């Protein structure tokens, strides 16, 4: 028989922070190692096509935005990252993707230093 384990809020927050750190570190390694950028874009005509694409790439987007926000070197790039956060949160809301929405919001809050990271986000 399978036993279910329930996590309290603090345990979930710790696991969330670990996962966020994992994605940020993964993006840093990708940026440092260099990667090929292919500039080919396809226009999406059906809104339903956006959700599976977003679900596939949101973690990489979060990691890339986070790495750039940490460097704070280029104001224009910084501004684009903030727009990326805004757009990702909006897409998450449109498709009711709570995990993705909450992850982007928490990452943004982390970078703005609006909260004490030892406190739980409610």
Secondary structure, 3 states (H helix, E strand, C coil): CCCCCCCCHHHHHHHHHHHHHHHHHHHHHHHHHCCCCCCCCCCCCCCHHHHHHHHHHHHHHHHHHHHHHHHCCCHHHHHHHHHHHHHHHHHHHHCCCHHHHHHHHHHHHHHHCCCCCCCCCC
